[in-house]
Amino acid sequence: ASLKFLFDGQRINDKDTPKNLEMENGDVIEVYHEQVGGAVMLL
């Protein structure tokens, strides 16, 4: 599992900066725990 960061509904990548995202004071970055795959085990 990993974390996903979003600003204004768009995913932030490692090359993004506050300037190129046009961020201002008070803006919020959303953080989500991302899970890929998974299964349910029935006994």
C-alpha positions as semicolon CSV with decimal commas, in nm:
position;residue;x (nm);y (nm);z (nm)
1;A;0,000;0,000;0,000
2;S;0,111;0,355;-0,061
3;L;-0,007;0,711;-0,013
4;K;-0,170;0,925;-0,282
5;F;-0,156;1,306;-0,262
6;L;-0,417;1,523;-0,436
7;F;-0,447;1,898;-0,483
8;D;-0,765;2,038;-0,642
9;G;-0,861;1,683;-0,740
10;Q;-0,536;1,622;-0,930
11;R;-0,268;1,377;-0,823
12;I;0,058;1,541;-0,711
13;N;0,379;1,386;-0,842
14;D;0,734;1,415;-0,714
15;K;0,823;1,693;-0,961
16;D;0,533;1,923;-0,868
17;T;0,604;2,238;-0,668
18;P;0,369;2,475;-0,484
19;K;0,446;2,736;-0,752
20;N;0,357;2,522;-1,054
21;L;0,044;2,400;-0,873
22;E;-0,046;2,766;-0,808
23;M;-0,094;2,695;-0,438
24;E;-0,178;2,972;-0,195
25;N;-0,173;3,000;0,184
26;G;-0,450;2,790;0,334
27;D;-0,477;2,547;0,041
28;V;-0,520;2,181;0,135
29;I;-0,341;1,872;0,006
30;E;-0,554;1,559;0,048
31;V;-0,378;1,234;0,143
32;Y;-0,526;0,892;0,075
33;H;-0,407;0,545;0,163
34;E;-0,401;0,363;-0,170
35;Q;-0,444;-0,013;-0,181
36;V;-0,398;-0,212;-0,498
37;G;-0,531;-0,564;-0,519
38;G;-0,635;-0,758;-0,216
39;A;-0,861;-1,051;-0,157
40;V;-1,107;-1,194;0,089
41;M;-1,024;-1,528;0,244
42;L;-1,320;-1,743;0,336
43;L;-1,267;-2,030;0,577
